[in-house]
Amino acid sequence: MSDVAVVVGGGQTLGAFLCEGLAEAGYRVAVADLNGENASKVASSLNDKYKTGTAKGFQVDATCEESVKALATSVAATFHQVNLLVYSAGIAKAAPITHFPLNDFELSLQVNLIGYFLTAREFAQIMIREGIKGRIIQINSKSGKMGSKHNTGYSAAKFGGVGLTQSLALDLAEYGITVHSLMLGNLLKSPMFQSLIPQYAEKLKIKPEEVESVYTAKVPLNRGCEYQDVLNALLFYASDKASYCTGQSINITGGQVMF
């Protein structure tokens, strides 16, 4: 029976792309998202493209402990195993620190960090119970390795994700479960980045249409991070070829970050 991947935040954008790539690679996919309707649509599309039973959609609020517990129970009942957890849920709010609302800071911590903790905890229990040497992979950001102007909430949460990844790796090593964070460069065409362009333009004192070129110029490989770049790294670190690697924060930044 094929391996099972759970993708939290799988109902749209990058998360949906990763669900598609995992299904193509032979995984059965639990598509989990705050928007349950979107999750079901992604799952239905995968079932139509591959075969019935490839995927199922689930609604989850990753910041709510009871919701995450319910998700884990439902996924286990449906697929009977979990081999890979991908935490792809995220949110970013931009503002200067002098005007950064506490609610936005707390929301960033909840979605980007607390949700990762809760889902990792619950699905690690399933892996341990079933004797599966599984994989847990967080979709992180270069903002988890270097501060980001006007993005204090996002950067703080992503830095926390690196520490959480290392601690989870230590906790779970005895079970053969590996844990990693993928540190993404700027996904210039993603809805999240596009939504922040007005704030970035104001921060840089440039026109909105100039923002992408400014960010591209910072990358030695001279392009933004693409969804396929993320999938390529994800598939490797989810595979047996990376079985001796754990606790790592892997840069996917085109050389912009090298530590």
PLY file of the C-alpha trace (Angstrom):
ply
format ascii 1.0
element vertex 259
property float x
property float y
property float z
element edge 258
property int vertex1
property int vertex2
end_header
0.00 0.00 0.00
1.36 3.43 -0.96
2.70 5.88 1.61
0.44 8.58 3.04
1.28 12.27 3.12
-0.63 14.84 5.16
-0.34 18.38 3.82
-1.58 21.06 6.22
-2.35 24.17 4.23
-2.90 22.01 1.16
-6.04 23.71 -0.08
-4.41 26.46 -2.13
-1.29 27.92 -3.76
1.97 26.22 -2.77
0.25 23.65 -0.56
-2.03 22.52 -3.40
0.98 22.29 -5.72
2.78 20.08 -3.21
-0.29 17.85 -2.90
-0.28 17.42 -6.67
3.44 16.62 -6.72
3.15 14.11 -3.90
0.22 12.36 -5.59
2.22 12.19 -8.83
5.09 10.65 -6.84
2.76 7.89 -5.65
1.60 9.13 -2.25
-1.95 8.99 -1.03
-2.65 12.52 0.20
-4.65 13.92 3.09
-5.33 17.49 2.03
-5.97 19.57 5.15
-6.85 23.25 5.16
-8.68 25.88 7.16
-10.92 26.18 4.11
-12.44 22.72 4.01
-14.15 23.36 0.69
-10.81 24.15 -0.95
-9.28 21.03 0.57
-12.07 18.89 -0.85
-11.70 20.47 -4.30
-7.97 19.73 -4.37
-8.59 16.16 -3.24
-11.33 15.66 -5.83
-9.01 16.93 -8.56
-6.32 14.45 -7.49
-8.80 11.59 -7.44
-9.97 12.49 -10.94
-6.42 12.77 -12.29
-4.95 9.69 -10.64
-7.41 7.24 -9.12
-10.23 7.17 -6.60
-8.83 6.96 -3.10
-5.68 8.92 -3.91
-6.74 11.85 -1.76
-9.29 13.12 0.71
-9.95 16.66 1.93
-10.14 17.63 5.60
-11.01 20.88 7.35
-8.67 21.91 10.15
-7.83 24.97 12.17
-4.15 24.29 12.84
-4.10 26.83 15.68
-6.78 24.91 17.61
-5.64 21.90 19.61
-8.96 20.09 19.45
-9.25 20.64 15.71
-5.77 19.21 15.11
-6.52 16.21 17.32
-9.72 15.60 15.35
-7.79 15.83 12.08
-5.24 13.25 13.26
-8.02 10.89 14.32
-9.84 11.28 10.99
-6.71 10.81 8.89
-5.73 7.69 10.84
-9.24 6.27 10.43
-9.21 6.96 6.70
-5.66 5.99 5.68
-4.53 3.85 8.66
-1.00 5.27 8.52
0.98 8.49 8.10
4.43 8.51 6.51
4.91 12.20 5.84
3.61 15.39 7.42
4.10 18.64 5.52
3.24 21.81 7.42
2.62 24.41 4.72
0.16 26.72 6.49
1.42 30.27 6.85
0.50 33.92 7.13
2.41 37.18 6.90
1.48 40.66 8.09
3.79 43.56 7.30
4.14 46.83 9.24
6.89 48.86 10.94
7.49 47.73 14.50
6.18 51.04 15.83
2.82 50.29 14.22
2.73 46.48 14.39
-0.54 45.39 16.04
-0.27 42.81 18.81
-3.10 40.83 17.23
-1.13 40.47 13.99
1.99 39.40 15.89
0.05 36.79 17.86
-1.72 35.54 14.73
1.63 35.00 13.03
2.88 32.97 15.98
-0.31 30.93 16.06
-0.39 30.03 12.36
3.33 29.79 11.59
4.58 28.21 14.82
1.86 26.87 17.13
0.14 25.07 14.25
3.42 23.41 13.32
3.92 22.28 16.92
0.40 20.88 17.27
0.36 18.99 13.98
3.87 17.60 14.49
2.93 16.38 17.95
-0.26 14.65 16.88
1.04 13.01 13.71
4.29 11.93 15.36
2.12 9.94 17.76
0.55 8.10 14.83
3.93 7.36 13.27
5.26 6.01 16.58
2.14 3.95 17.24
2.32 2.34 13.81
6.10 1.85 13.94
6.65 4.09 10.92
9.99 5.83 10.39
8.23 8.89 9.07
9.14 12.36 7.91
8.00 15.75 9.23
8.78 18.73 7.02
7.95 22.34 7.77
7.70 24.89 4.98
9.72 27.74 6.47
11.40 30.82 4.99
14.72 32.59 4.72
13.10 34.96 7.25
13.71 32.16 9.74
17.46 32.67 9.36
17.72 36.42 8.90
15.53 39.22 10.16
13.03 40.81 7.83
12.26 44.53 7.99
8.59 45.26 8.76
7.96 41.52 9.18
8.67 41.05 12.89
5.80 38.65 13.54
6.55 36.44 10.56
10.30 36.37 11.12
9.98 35.68 14.84
7.67 32.75 14.17
9.91 31.35 11.45
13.01 31.58 13.66
10.99 29.68 16.25
10.24 27.05 13.64
13.95 26.33 13.21
14.36 25.73 16.94
11.24 23.61 17.03
12.48 21.53 14.10
15.79 20.82 15.83
14.07 19.92 19.09
11.56 17.65 17.35
14.43 15.95 15.53
16.11 15.17 18.85
12.88 13.93 20.42
11.98 11.69 17.49
15.37 10.35 16.41
14.99 7.20 18.51
11.92 6.29 16.44
13.66 6.87 13.11
11.45 9.89 12.39
13.31 12.74 10.72
12.36 16.42 10.84
13.39 19.31 8.60
12.54 22.89 7.73
12.68 24.07 4.13
13.86 27.69 4.12
12.28 29.22 1.05
13.42 32.24 -0.86
10.91 34.76 -2.15
8.03 33.07 -3.96
7.56 36.14 -6.12
4.45 34.90 -7.91
2.72 33.55 -4.81
-0.44 35.26 -3.53
1.28 35.94 -0.19
4.19 37.82 -1.77
1.91 39.63 -4.21
-0.31 40.78 -1.34
2.69 42.38 0.35
3.95 44.28 -2.69
2.27 47.60 -1.68
3.96 47.46 1.74
7.32 46.50 0.20
7.03 49.32 -2.32
6.41 51.79 0.48
9.28 50.35 2.52
11.70 50.60 -0.41
10.35 53.92 -1.69
9.80 52.49 -5.17
6.88 51.79 -7.49
4.94 48.53 -6.89
5.83 47.25 -10.35
9.54 47.54 -9.47
9.38 45.37 -6.36
9.87 41.98 -8.01
12.98 43.09 -9.90
14.51 44.49 -6.71
14.02 41.18 -4.91
15.30 39.17 -7.89
18.48 41.25 -7.99
19.32 40.09 -4.44
19.52 36.45 -5.57
22.84 35.14 -6.97
20.98 32.76 -9.29
18.93 35.77 -10.45
15.38 34.47 -10.09
12.73 33.99 -7.49
11.94 30.73 -5.74
9.42 28.62 -7.64
6.97 26.03 -6.41
8.85 23.29 -8.29
12.05 24.16 -6.40
10.22 23.50 -3.14
8.71 20.23 -4.36
12.11 18.97 -5.56
13.65 19.46 -2.12
10.57 18.09 -0.35
10.62 14.85 -2.32
14.30 14.30 -1.57
14.07 14.90 2.19
10.92 12.78 2.36
12.71 9.88 0.69
14.94 7.13 2.04
17.87 8.83 0.31
17.80 11.42 3.10
17.35 8.93 5.94
20.63 10.00 7.59
19.65 13.68 7.66
17.56 15.24 10.41
17.10 18.56 12.20
18.25 20.54 9.19
17.12 23.93 7.88
17.60 23.59 4.14
18.03 26.75 2.10
16.06 27.01 -1.14
17.07 30.59 -1.79
19.12 30.63 -5.00
22.20 31.45 -2.92
20.70 34.45 -1.16
21.18 32.70 2.20
24.13 30.33 2.60
24.22 29.40 6.28
0 1
1 2
2 3
3 4
4 5
5 6
6 7
7 8
8 9
9 10
10 11
11 12
12 13
13 14
14 15
15 16
16 17
17 18
18 19
19 20
20 21
21 22
22 23
23 24
24 25
25 26
26 27
27 28
28 29
29 30
30 31
31 32
32 33
33 34
34 35
35 36
36 37
37 38
38 39
39 40
40 41
41 42
42 43
43 44
44 45
45 46
46 47
47 48
48 49
49 50
50 51
51 52
52 53
53 54
54 55
55 56
56 57
57 58
58 59
59 60
60 61
61 62
62 63
63 64
64 65
65 66
66 67
67 68
68 69
69 70
70 71
71 72
72 73
73 74
74 75
75 76
76 77
77 78
78 79
79 80
80 81
81 82
82 83
83 84
84 85
85 86
86 87
87 88
88 89
89 90
90 91
91 92
92 93
93 94
94 95
95 96
96 97
97 98
98 99
99 100
100 101
101 102
102 103
103 104
104 105
105 106
106 107
107 108
108 109
109 110
110 111
111 112
112 113
113 114
114 115
115 116
116 117
117 118
118 119
119 120
120 121
121 122
122 123
123 124
124 125
125 126
126 127
127 128
128 129
129 130
130 131
131 132
132 133
133 134
134 135
135 136
136 137
137 138
138 139
139 140
140 141
141 142
142 143
143 144
144 145
145 146
146 147
147 148
148 149
149 150
150 151
151 152
152 153
153 154
154 155
155 156
156 157
157 158
158 159
159 160
160 161
161 162
162 163
163 164
164 165
165 166
166 167
167 168
168 169
169 170
170 171
171 172
172 173
173 174
174 175
175 176
176 177
177 178
178 179
179 180
180 181
181 182
182 183
183 184
184 185
185 186
186 187
187 188
188 189
189 190
190 191
191 192
192 193
193 194
194 195
195 196
196 197
197 198
198 199
199 200
200 201
201 202
202 203
203 204
204 205
205 206
206 207
207 208
208 209
209 210
210 211
211 212
212 213
213 214
214 215
215 216
216 217
217 218
218 219
219 220
220 221
221 222
222 223
223 224
224 225
225 226
226 227
227 228
228 229
229 230
230 231
231 232
232 233
233 234
234 235
235 236
236 237
237 238
238 239
239 240
240 241
241 242
242 243
243 244
244 245
245 246
246 247
247 248
248 249
249 250
250 251
251 252
252 253
253 254
254 255
255 256
256 257
257 258
